[in-house]
Amino acid sequence: MVSVAKVKVLDEYGELLITLGQLYAALKNGAKLEGHYMVFKGELVEEEVPEVEFCPSDEDIKFIVTSNEDPLSRICSETYKYFRDRCAACAIKVFSVLLNDWVINEDELLKIFEVSKKWDLKLEWRNGSIVLTRCEDSWSKALNIIRRAINELK
């Protein structure tokens, strides 16, 4: 018999209480998102996803303004560069603390994880957003890789 579990995955501020790897594995196995909780069958295991290994919040972050035609402007709530202008990041809002609910569905969230693995984009959870990060010789190269990956999310 397979057990069904309901686990709190977000605190009242929208911060993740489990790892991104656990969230990814649960979604791959059919978990459903319900407010601050996730309902799933089986046990909560972890699957590897590329995560940020340093905290860019200490860096000098410069926001990038994108045009309306840029796919980044349609998907990213914020786009910025940092780490001596070598890294670019795209924040995708996935949970609204105000609405107390997910703003994307399970399939869309799973697609973000799959695209990040395919394009080797590092992930970070911040304030209800998944931040996709890439570092290259220049932020423009990094941003172009993120842009190509984001095109797959449309």
Buried (B, 14 or more C-beta within 10 A) or exposed (E): EEEEBEBEBBEEEBBBEBBBBBBBBBBBBEBEBEEBBBBBEBEBEBBEBBBBEEEBEEBEBEEBEBEEEBBBBEBBBBBBBBBEBBBBBBBBBBBEBEEEEBBBEBEEBBBBBBBBBEBEBBBBBBEBBBBBBBBBEBBEEBBBBBBEBBEEBE
